[in-house]
Amino acid sequence: MIETKDLNVIAGGRIITRINPLLLDTQNCWDRLEDIKELHKVKYMLMVEMKAAYDAGLRKDVLTSYAERITEIEFKLQDAWGFPRNNYYHRFWDLPGCKCPKMDNDDRWPTGMYVYSGDCPIHGSE
C-alpha cells in the first residue's frame, strides 16, 4: 500500500502538488506514478525559470520558448495519465508573465474558445 506522503510532489524543497489516488485508480496508471511526479517537477522548475526570465525582461521569443516547453510537458502528462493529447486542457493563461484574461479563460476552460490579449508578452501580437 502506498503512503499518502508518497503522493506528494516535491520540488524546490516544497510540496508543489499532490497526485490524486482516485484518478490513478480510474486511469489505471499506478505504474506511471513516478513518471507523473517527475513531469510535474520538470513543469514546476520550467515555470520558476520562466518567471525569472519574465522578471528579467527577457524577449518574447525566450518566453515563447518556455511556453512551448511547458506545453510539451503538459502533453507528456496527458500521455502518462492515459488521456488523449488535447491542448484545450492546458491553462496557458497561468504561465508567468501571461496577460491573457484569466477570469474569462477560467470560465471558458476547457472549451478551447479562449481569449488572448494583444499585449501579452507570450501570446500577443506585439
N, C-alpha and C positions, 0 to 999 in steps of 0.2 A: 504494500500500500504506500502510495506517495504521501509525503508530508506536505501540509499546506504551505510551509515556508519554501518548499521546492518549486512552487508555482510562481514565486516572486521572481521578477526580472530585475537584476541589479546592475546598474552601470553608473560610473562616476561616483561610486560609494553610496548610492542611494537606490531605493526601490523606485523604478520608473513605471512599472505596471505589474499586474498580476494576471496570469493566464487562467482563463475560465475553464474549470474542470468539466462542467456540463457540456461546453462546446467541444472539448476534447473527446468526450464520450459520443456526442451526437455525430461528430465528423470522423470518429474512429481514427484519431491520429495521435494517440498517446506515444507511439513510436517516433513521432517527429517533434516531441516536446522540446528537446534541447535545440533543434534547428530553429524552431519558432522563437525560443528565448533569445538565441544568438541573433536572429534577424531583427528582433526588437532592439537589442543593444546597438547593433550597427545603425539602425534608423535613428535612434536617440543621439548617438555620437555625431552623425551627419547633421542632425538638427542643431546640436550645440555648435558645430563648426560653421554652419550656415548663419546662425545668429551672430557669431563673431565676425564673419565676413560682411554681413549687413551692417553691423555696428561700426565696422571699419570703413564703411562707404565704398566697398568694392563694386566693380562694374556689374551691369545687368547680366553679361554673359557668364560671370562667375556664379552669381546667384541662380541663374537658369541651369547651370551645370549641376549645382547641388540639388535643385528641384528634380532634375531628370534622374539623378542617382537615387533619390528618395522614392521616386515613382517606381523605379526598378525593384527596390527593396519591398515596396508595398505589393507589387505583383508576385514577388517570391514568397511573401507572407500568404497571399491568397493561394498559391500553389501548395505551400506547406500545410495549410489548413484544409486543403481539398476543395476549395471553392474555385469556380471559373474566374479567369482574369477579367476584371471589369473595373475600369478607372472611375466609373460613377461612384464607387465607394471610397475613393481617395479624397481626403479632405484637404485639398491644396491650399485653401484659404487659411489653414492653421500653420502654414510654413512661416518661419521667421522672416519678417520684412514684407510679407504679403499684405497689400492694401485692398484686396478684393473684399466686397461686403460680406462680413461674417454672418450677421443675422439673416440676411437674405439667403445666403448659401446654406446655412444651417436648416432653414425652413424648407429648402428645396432638396436637401440630401435625402436619399440617393437617386434622385430623378435624372441627373445628368444635365438638367436645364439650369446651369449655373450662371452667375453674374460675375463679370470680370471688370476690373477698374482700369481705365486707360492710363492712370498714373502709377499703377502697381510696378515696383521695381523688378518684379519677376515675370508677371503675366501681361503687363501693359504694353502699349504700342510705342511708348516714348523711349 
